[in-house]
Amino acid sequence: MAGLMRALIIDAALSASVRSVAVPVPGPGQVVVTVHRVGICGTDVELFTRELPYFEQGKSRFPLSPGHEWCGTVSAIGTGVDPRWVGERVTGDTMLGCGQCDRCASGRHHVCENRSEIGIAGWPGALAEKLLVPIESLHRLPAAVDDRAGALVEPGGNALRAVRAAQAGPGRRLLIWGPGSIGLLATAFAHAAGADVHVVGLDAHREELAKSFGASRYWTMGELPTGTYDAVIDATGDEGVPAQALRFAEPAGQVVFIGLARKASLIDTRDVALNDLTVTGILGASAGLAPAIGHYADGRVDPGPLAQVLVGLDRAAEALAGQLDPGAGTKIHIDPRL
């Protein structure tokens, strides 16, 4: 008989609690990870409030166990898995493709029509003592990447994909809209690539944090820049920002949308066509996970200051409800072992 473990379960909008559930048993090609750290993400909050569009699309449904920004240690393996994985510190991909379709075969498993998403759609998440994952989704964590940074690899992978879409590099000027976790990580990756990075926030309360991540200038909604930039990244949840982002992009530049607003965003496509802009949307961290780990391991980017508050699983529901103060950072981390 399988043992029991603690896991956070969201059973309805604004209703979550820690419950005893069966410990997962790895099947062929699967492993079980003992979870060390999990980050609370805006997507998790939208699952808790039932505001994530996935509910209306039929991709997410209650009850569910959230948590997709995680790290831990492999503690059990299924058949066909190399025993040397046991004891490895790892993190992993949120996007689990079917492995059979043309998209998966061409490396686009993150947009597989039949994909599962850990902790979001069709696969139990990491806000639990143990997590079941397929072996092919795992990435080893070097010793230089501690557990705090390990649980920030997934948002880092998203941010790095956005920065690469913006073609950040020496001589390039980037405007990053939104000093949340993704926006600040994008600032750090773009700065590491040699770009001159400006950040826009609602107000000035994250100015010092943004500058510590590499921003050379910080703007607010009350004092916006007057010029244009080679690329603009929208990392906000504000439905009005996408249209503004287009206006700050230099003709023939790049605009990258990684933030998701709860309401539909309206843009004038004439701003895109008449300025010859390249517009890119970013979904998921998949292709950015390994290079994000590399940036963390060699010190080009230190994500640690984003997560300065660590609590146990019994306070995860408070974190989802926005009742915990992240302090000087942007993110609450959960240790399910506490």
C-alpha positions in Angstrom: 0.0 0.0 0.0 1.3 3.4 -1.0 2.3 5.8 1.8 0.8 9.2 2.4 2.3 12.7 2.0 1.2 16.2 2.5 0.1 18.3 -0.6 -1.6 21.6 -1.1 -4.9 21.1 -2.9 -7.0 23.9 -4.4 -10.6 22.5 -4.5 -12.5 25.6 -5.6 -11.9 29.3 -6.2 -10.3 30.9 -3.1 -10.3 27.5 -1.3 -7.0 25.6 -0.6 -5.7 23.4 2.2 -3.0 20.9 3.0 -4.2 17.3 2.7 -2.9 13.8 2.9 -2.6 12.2 -0.5 -0.9 9.1 -1.8 2.8 9.2 -2.4 3.3 9.0 -6.2 4.8 5.8 -7.5 7.1 6.2 -10.6 6.2 4.3 -13.7 8.5 3.4 -16.6 10.7 6.4 -17.5 9.5 8.4 -14.4 11.1 9.5 -11.2 9.8 10.9 -7.9 11.5 14.0 -6.5 11.6 15.0 -2.9 10.7 18.7 -3.2 13.0 21.2 -1.4 11.7 24.6 -2.6 8.7 25.8 -4.6 8.1 29.4 -5.8 4.6 31.0 -5.7 4.0 32.4 -9.2 1.3 34.7 -10.6 -0.1 31.7 -12.5 -0.6 29.9 -9.1 -2.5 32.9 -7.8 -4.7 32.9 -10.9 -5.3 29.2 -10.4 -6.4 30.0 -6.8 -8.7 32.8 -7.9 -9.9 30.8 -10.9 -9.0 33.7 -13.2 -6.5 31.8 -15.3 -8.0 31.5 -18.9 -7.2 27.8 -18.8 -10.3 27.2 -16.8 -12.6 28.6 -19.5 -10.6 26.6 -22.1 -11.1 23.4 -20.2 -7.4 22.9 -19.6 -7.4 23.4 -15.8 -10.0 22.1 -13.4 -10.5 21.7 -9.7 -9.3 20.0 -7.6 -5.7 20.6 -8.5 -2.3 20.7 -6.8 -0.3 23.7 -7.9 3.4 24.5 -8.1 5.7 24.6 -11.1 8.8 26.5 -10.0 10.6 23.9 -8.0 13.8 22.1 -7.2 14.5 18.9 -5.2 16.3 15.6 -5.0 15.5 12.4 -7.0 14.4 9.9 -4.4 12.8 7.0 -6.4 13.0 5.9 -10.0 10.8 3.8 -12.3 12.0 1.1 -14.7 14.2 2.2 -17.5 15.8 5.0 -15.5 19.5 5.1 -14.8 20.0 4.4 -11.1 22.6 7.2 -11.0 19.7 9.7 -11.0 18.9 8.8 -7.4 20.2 11.5 -5.1 20.7 14.1 -7.9 19.5 17.6 -7.3 17.2 18.7 -10.1 14.7 21.0 -11.5 12.5 20.4 -14.4 10.3 21.5 -17.3 6.7 22.5 -16.6 5.6 21.6 -20.2 5.1 17.9 -20.8 4.3 17.1 -24.4 2.6 14.0 -25.6 5.8 12.9 -27.4 4.0 11.6 -30.4 2.9 14.7 -32.5 4.8 16.7 -35.0 5.2 19.6 -32.6 6.9 17.4 -30.0 9.1 15.8 -32.7 10.2 19.2 -33.9 11.2 20.4 -30.4 8.0 22.4 -29.8 6.6 20.2 -27.0 5.8 23.3 -25.0 2.9 24.0 -27.5 1.8 20.4 -27.9 -2.0 20.4 -28.2 -2.2 17.5 -25.8 0.5 18.6 -23.3 0.2 18.5 -19.6 1.6 21.4 -17.5 3.0 20.5 -14.0 0.9 22.1 -11.3 -1.3 23.9 -13.9 -3.1 21.5 -16.3 -3.4 17.7 -16.0 -0.4 17.0 -13.8 0.0 17.3 -10.0 2.3 20.1 -8.9 5.2 20.6 -6.6 3.4 22.1 -3.6 3.7 18.7 -2.0 6.4 16.7 -0.3 7.0 14.6 -3.4 6.6 15.2 -7.1 6.3 12.7 -10.0 8.0 13.7 -13.2 9.1 12.1 -16.5 12.9 11.7 -16.6 13.2 13.5 -19.9 11.9 16.7 -18.3 14.7 16.9 -15.7 17.7 19.2 -15.5 20.6 18.6 -13.1 21.6 21.4 -10.8 25.3 22.0 -10.2 26.5 22.7 -6.7 26.9 26.4 -7.5 23.1 26.6 -7.9 21.6 26.4 -4.4 18.0 25.5 -3.7 16.8 29.1 -3.8 18.2 29.6 -7.2 17.1 26.1 -8.3 13.5 27.1 -7.6 14.0 30.2 -9.7 15.2 28.4 -12.8 11.7 28.1 -14.3 11.0 31.8 -14.2 14.5 32.4 -15.3 14.0 30.3 -18.4 11.0 32.3 -19.3 12.8 35.6 -18.9 15.8 34.4 -20.8 13.6 33.3 -23.8 12.1 36.8 -23.8 15.5 38.5 -23.7 16.8 36.4 -26.6 13.7 37.2 -28.6 14.5 40.9 -27.9 18.0 40.2 -29.3 19.7 41.7 -26.3 23.4 42.4 -26.7 26.1 45.1 -26.7 24.9 48.4 -28.1 21.2 47.4 -27.8 18.8 49.5 -25.7 16.0 47.6 -24.0 12.9 48.8 -22.2 11.4 46.2 -19.9 8.0 47.0 -18.7 7.2 45.5 -15.2 9.6 45.0 -12.3 8.1 41.7 -11.1 10.0 38.4 -11.0 10.1 37.9 -14.8 10.8 41.5 -15.6 13.7 41.7 -13.1 15.2 38.4 -14.3 14.9 39.6 -17.9 16.7 42.8 -16.7 19.5 40.7 -15.3 19.9 38.4 -18.4 19.8 41.4 -20.7 22.4 43.2 -18.7 24.6 40.1 -18.7 24.3 40.1 -22.5 25.7 43.6 -22.6 22.5 45.6 -23.3 21.6 48.9 -21.8 18.4 48.2 -19.9 15.7 50.6 -18.7 12.7 49.4 -16.5 9.2 50.8 -16.1 7.3 50.2 -12.9 3.9 51.5 -11.6 5.8 53.4 -9.0 9.3 53.8 -7.6 9.2 51.2 -4.8 11.2 48.6 -6.8 13.7 51.1 -8.3 16.7 50.0 -6.2 15.9 46.3 -6.7 15.7 46.8 -10.5 19.0 48.7 -10.5 20.6 45.9 -8.5 19.6 43.5 -11.3 21.3 45.7 -13.9 18.8 48.5 -14.9 20.6 51.7 -15.8 17.4 53.8 -15.6 14.1 53.3 -13.9 10.9 55.0 -15.0 7.4 55.1 -13.6 3.9 55.5 -15.1 4.1 59.1 -14.0 7.4 59.7 -15.8 7.7 57.6 -18.9 10.7 57.8 -21.3 10.5 60.1 -24.3 12.5 58.1 -26.8 12.4 54.7 -28.4 14.2 51.5 -27.8 15.7 48.7 -30.0 13.4 46.3 -28.2 10.6 46.4 -25.6 9.5 43.5 -23.3 6.1 43.6 -21.7 6.3 41.6 -18.5 3.2 43.1 -16.9 -0.3 41.9 -16.3 -1.7 45.2 -17.5 -4.0 45.0 -20.5 -3.0 48.6 -21.5 0.7 48.1 -21.7 0.9 46.1 -25.0 -0.3 49.1 -27.0 2.1 51.4 -25.2 5.0 49.0 -25.7 4.5 49.2 -29.5 4.9 53.0 -29.4 8.2 52.8 -27.5 9.8 50.4 -30.0 12.3 51.7 -32.6 11.1 51.0 -36.2 12.3 47.6 -37.3 12.8 46.7 -33.7 11.4 43.9 -31.5 8.5 43.7 -29.1 8.1 40.7 -26.8 5.0 39.8 -24.9 5.5 37.5 -21.9 3.0 39.1 -19.4 -0.6 37.9 -19.4 -3.4 40.3 -18.5 -6.6 39.1 -17.0 -8.5 41.1 -19.6 -8.0 41.1 -23.4 -5.3 43.6 -24.6 -6.0 45.7 -27.7 -3.3 46.8 -30.1 -3.4 48.7 -33.4 -1.7 46.4 -35.9 -0.9 49.4 -38.0 1.7 50.3 -35.4 3.3 46.8 -36.1 3.1 46.9 -39.9 4.0 50.6 -40.5 7.0 50.3 -38.2 8.1 46.9 -39.5 8.2 45.5 -35.9 8.8 41.9 -35.0 6.4 40.9 -32.3 7.0 37.7 -30.3 5.0 35.9 -27.7 6.7 33.7 -25.0 5.0 30.7 -23.5 7.0 28.6 -21.1 10.6 28.2 -20.1 11.5 25.0 -21.9 14.2 26.1 -24.2 15.5 28.6 -21.6 16.0 26.2 -18.7 19.5 24.9 -19.4 21.0 28.3 -20.3 19.3 29.9 -17.2 21.1 27.2 -15.1 24.3 28.1 -16.8 23.9 31.8 -16.1 23.2 31.1 -12.4 26.0 28.6 -12.1 28.8 30.9 -13.4 27.5 34.0 -11.6 26.4 36.0 -14.6 23.0 36.2 -13.0 22.1 36.0 -9.2 18.4 35.4 -8.9 18.5 35.0 -5.1 17.3 38.5 -4.0 13.9 37.8 -5.6 13.0 35.2 -3.0 13.9 36.3 0.5 11.0 34.8 2.4 10.8 31.0 3.0 7.9 29.3 4.8 6.5 25.8 5.2 3.7 24.1 3.3 1.1 24.9 5.9 1.4 28.6 4.9 1.2 28.1 1.2 -2.5 28.9 1.1 -1.7 32.3 2.7 0.9 32.9 0.0 -1.7 32.2 -2.7 -4.1 34.6 -1.1 -1.5 37.4 -1.0 -1.4 37.4 2.8 2.4 37.0 3.1 4.8 39.9 2.6 7.7 39.0 0.3 9.8 41.6 2.0 12.5 43.2 -0.2 12.0 40.5 -2.8 9.1 39.7 -5.2 8.4 36.0 -4.4 7.4 33.7 -1.6 9.2 30.3 -1.5 7.7 27.2 0.1 9.7 24.3 1.6 7.3 21.4 1.8 9.7 19.6 4.3 9.0 22.3 7.0 
